[in-house]
Amino acid sequence: MYMLDTVSTVKPGKYRKWLASFLLLSLALFLSACATGYKLSPAQVELSGDGGDVNILWSAIPRPAPLPPLDHAALLLPVHFGGSEEKIFYMQFDLGHPSTVFYSHKWKAIAEKYQFVNSGDKLAAVNFKLGDMQVLAKDVSIMQREGTGVDWSKDSVEVIGTIGSDLIDGRVVVLDFKKDIVQFARERKGLHLASSKFQPFSFSGRRIVMPVTFDGEEKTVMYDSGSSAFSWLSNEKTFQRLAKQDARPVVYPIRSWDKVLTAHTVETSAEATVAGIKLPVKEISYIQDMGFLQELAISSLGAGGMVGNKLFLGKKLIIDTRKLEIALEE
């Protein structure tokens, strides 16, 4: 999971700060997904009926050479409060996060503008529109974050929070990375091809953990729509074994609070098969000096196993949390 406040072009000198934030949040969520005995309160986000197409806005960040820039660093969805003439905001759609949250420095300005009750770190209830769908969110957390308020100009892109996997609990979501749209529905009928091959997945703790065939072996991985910096995040052993011959690994320092970690990314020829569709992985990564618990968590998911949107670009991913089945279409 990687959280954004605004969407802009990131200068190369700021790259490490951006990626450090991404890694810290992603690894924290990854570890909590692997934890046993982890319990969540029931989902408190309600959708009114089935929605139409919700357009995706992608943000981009650079990466050190020879890696190409990340053109799909964060998946943003439009939301607004009040009438259709009101300013459009954006929230990151992050299925690696189990709950929807708003960011404190943005929410303060919004609450003042629309006269919402601002009650500390929790909202009893708030209504907003996601595309054309009405959303009622109850008991929503306000995440404390530093930063500027809201730029109210019409064309500014303001990221005010994160839509978590509570939004899809008991529903169907279609992430169409061919058309760059997201769809939400109660049933999957009419949203997929007759030839689509559905396979079971786990939604424990509102985390999506799916079976894959990777490097000829059956594995499981966590899918995090809030993570795109890595096509496949694994462990060092898998990284070394699957690195493309003569490919030059890119090594870069990552600061995680008071500790400096080291990220490694390299090209790979490995392929993964999800729901009968073969996908080129292209890049594989691992984080050096993560420590025993992190390595144990990585190993517990088989292939070392967190994937982001990058693996599914150009495809259509259908996630049915009612039937606990997932499908992929080319």
N, C-alpha and C positions, 0 to 999 in steps of 0.2 A: 504494500500500500504506500502510495506517495501522495501527500496532500499539497494542494496549491492554493495560493491566495489570489493571484492574478495570472493572466496568460500574457506572456511577452517573449521576445527573443532573448535568450540568456547569453551573455557574453562569455567567451571561453574562460576568462579568469574566474568566473563565478561557478564554473562547472562543479568543482569539488564540493562546495557548500550545498548545492542542489542535490547532488547524488548522495552526499552524507545523510541528508534528511531522509531521502528515499530509503536508503539501506537500513537506517535505524528503525523506521516504522515498519518496513517490510519484514525484517527479521523478528521484531517483537511480535508481530501478528502471526508469523510462521510458527514461532515457538508456542504461542498460546493455542494455536490450532492443534498442535501435537500433544498438548497437556491432557492428562486424564482427569476425570472428575470435574471438568469445566462445565458450568451450567450458566444458562442465560435466562433472563426474564422473557416472557412471551413477547413476540413482535408487537410493537405499538404503532405501526404505520399502516394506514388503510388507504386503498385505492378505490375510487368510485367507478366500478365497471371495468370494461376492457378499453384500452386506449389505442389510438392510432399510432402512426409512426412518430417517434421522438428522434429528432436529428442529433447526431453526435458532433460535438466540436472537439477536435484534437488539439492538444498543446504539444510543443516541440522543445527539446533541449539538445545542445551539442554534446559530443563525446570526444575523448582524446583520439587522435589519429593512431592507427588506420581505421578505427571504427567509424561507421557512418553516423550522422546525427539521428537522434530518436525523433522521428516525425509523429509518433503515436505515444508520447510519454504519459499522457493522462487523458482519460475518457470523460468528457464533460457533457452534462445534460442541462437544457435550459429550464429554468423555473421562474415563476413570477408571483407576486402577491397582488391581490386586487384585480382590477379589470385588465383586459388585453392590451390597453394602451399604456400600462405601467412598464417600468424598466424591466428588462430581462436580465436575470442573474444566472449563474451557473453553479452546479454542484458536481463534484467528482462522483462518478458511479463506481463504487469500490466494493466488489463482492468479497474482498479479503477482510473487510471490516463488518462485524456482525450487527452494528447499530448505526442509525442515521444520527449525524451530529451537525451543529452549526458552529462557526468560528466566532469567538467572542468579539473581536474587534470589528467584524463585519456586522454581526447581529445587533450590536449596540446602535449603529446608525440606522439599521432597518427598523428596529423596534421604535426608535424615535420618529421615523418617517411615517410609519403605519400605525402608530399608537398601540403597539403590542405591549403586554405586560412583561417587563424584563425582570425575572425573579431569580437572579443569581446564576447558578450553574445548571438549572433545569427549566424546561418549558412544560407547563401542564398540558398545553395543546396549541397547535398552530396549523392553520390551513394555508396551502399554497397549491399552485398548479404546476404539474410536470407535463410539458407539452400541452395537450388539451385535457388531461386527466386531473381530477380534483384529488388532492392528497390531504389526509388528516393524520398528523403526527402527534402522538401523545408521549408525555414524559421523555422529551428529547433533551439530550445533554448539550450544554454549551461548552465547547472546548476552549480553554484559555489559550489565546495566542496573541502575540504581539504583532503590531503592524498598523498600517494606515486604515482609515475608515473606508467609506464607499465613495467612489467617483460616480456621481449621478449623471454624467453625460451619457447620451443615448447609446453611443457606440463603444463605450468602455466595457471590457470583459471582467466582471467581478465574480470570483469564485468564493462563495459564502459558506460552504460546508461540504459534507460528504454524505451521499446516499448509500447506505449500507445494505447488506444482504437481508435485513429485516423487511425491506420492500418486496422481496420476491418470495418470502416464506409462505408456502401454501399456494403459490402461483406459478405461472410459466413466464419465462423471459426469453426473448429471442435477440441475440446480439448479431446483427447482420453486418459483418465487416466488408461485404461487397458493396452495399448501398450506404453504409455508414448511418444506420438507424438502429434504434432499440424498440422492441414491442413488448407490451405486458398484457397478459390475459389470464383468465381463470382456467381455461382449457387450451390444449395445444391443437385441437382440431382446426384444420385450415391454415396452420402456421408452418407446416412442414410437408415435404414430398412424401408420396406413398412409399418410396423406396428408402426413406431414411431408416437407418439402423440405430435404434435406441439401446443404450446399455445402462446398467445401474450405476449409481454413484452414491457417496455418503454426504449427508448434509448435517452431520453432528456439529453442534456448536455454531450452526449457520455458516460452516465453512464447506466449500465445494472440493471434495477429494475424489478424483476420478481414476479409473483404471486405464492404463495405456500399455501398448507394446513399445518398448524402448530398447534399441540395440539388440533386438531379438528376444528380449525377456519381458515377462509380464510384471509391470510395476504399478505403483499408484503415485499420483502427484496432486498437489493442491493448486487449484486455479484461482488466481487473484487478478481481477480486472483492473485493480488499482496499480498493478506493477507491469511495467513494460521495459524497464531498463535491461532486464535479462530475458532472453528467449527461454533459457532453461538454467535455473540455479541449482547446482549440484554440489558434490563434495570433491575434494582434491583428487582422490583416486579415479573417479569417473572422468573428471576433467582431463587428467593426464592420458587416460586410456583412449579417449575419444577425440582428442585434439587432432586437427588435420595435419598431416605430415608437412613439414616446412612452414606451417603457419606461425606467425609471430604473436605470442600472447601479449596482451596489453595489460600492464600492471599499474595500478594507481592507488594512492593512499586514501583511506576513508576515515574521517574522524567521527567516532560514536561517543558522544558526551566527552569524557576525559580520556578516552582510549582511541588509539589510532589502529585501524584495521587495514588490510590490504585486499583489494579486489583484483581478480584475474579473469580475463575474458579472452577467448580464442575461437577461431573458426572451427567448425566441425562438419563432417559429412554424415553424422548420425541422423536417423529418421525416427519419428514417433508415429504410431498409429492410434488414432482416437476414433472410436465408433466406426471402425472400418475405413477411415480416411487416412492415407499416409501423408505425413507432413515433414518437410525438411526442418531440422532444428536450427541450422545455420551457425548459431553461436552457443557456446556453453561457458558457464561461469562458476566460480566458487569464491568464498571469502576466507582468506587466510587468518589464522589466529583467532578463530571464533570461540574456542574453548570447548570443553568436553560436552556440556549440555547442548550447545548448538549443534555440534557434530552428531550427537545422539539423536537429536530431533531430525536432522537431515537424513540420517540412516533409517529412521523409523518409517519414512515415506518411500522406501524402496530405492528409487533412482536418485534420490537426493533432492527432492522433487517439488520445486515451485515453478509454475509457468505463468506468463502474463499474456497480454493480448497479442503480442508480436507473433506468437506461434500460430494464431488463428486468423491473421490478416488475409483478406480475400476469401474468407469462408463465412459460413452462417452457423452459429452455435445456438442450439435450442436446449434450454435447461428447464426441466419440469420438476419443481420441488414437491409437488403433490404426489406424483408417482415415483419420485426419486430416480428419474431416468434422464439421460442426456444424449443428444445426437449432434452430428456435424454434417453439413452439406457443402459440397464444392460449388 
